[in-house]
């Protein structure tokens, strides 16, 4: 006889959702983060919505924006850049 145990499955949170929810938890809008980080608003919006094709094509620029945004939000920059690479298919 088999015994089944139900365990809740933790659904991973996408990087953009982490950025957006953290920013909103501080009560910040994109414009205020743009002033602090000097990251163009359109790139922050692209990161938050997962539209990575709207970011600059250079890998170095993409990673720098992710690292800077994570740092401004108080998130682990290494963890965020790793998650970005996984979600974006970068190696």
QUIKA-V739133 format. One record per residue. N is the residue number from 1. RES is the residue in one small letter. PSI is psi as a letter, one per 30 degrees, with the letter a starting at -180 (none if undefined). Layout:
N RES PSI
N RES PSI
This chain:
1 x k
2 x k
3 x k
4 x k
5 x k
6 x k
7 x k
8 x k
9 x k
10 x j
11 x k
12 x k
13 x k
14 x l
15 x e
16 x e
17 x e
18 x e
19 x e
20 x e
21 x e
22 x e
23 x e
24 x e
25 x f
26 x f
27 x g
28 x k
29 x l
30 x e
31 x e
32 x e
33 x e
34 x e
35 x e
36 x e
37 x f
38 x g
39 x k
40 x k
41 x e
42 x e
43 x e
44 x e
45 x e
46 x e
47 x e
48 x f
49 x f
50 x g
51 x i
52 x f
53 x f
54 x f
55 x l
56 x k
57 x f
58 x k
59 x e
60 x e
61 x e
62 x e
63 x e
64 x e
65 x e
66 x e
67 x e
68 x e
69 x e
70 x e
71 x e
72 x e
73 x f
74 x g
75 x l
76 x j
77 x e
78 x e
79 x e
80 x e
81 x e
82 x e
83 x e
84 x e
85 x e
86 x e
87 x f
88 x f
89 x g
90 x l
91 x none
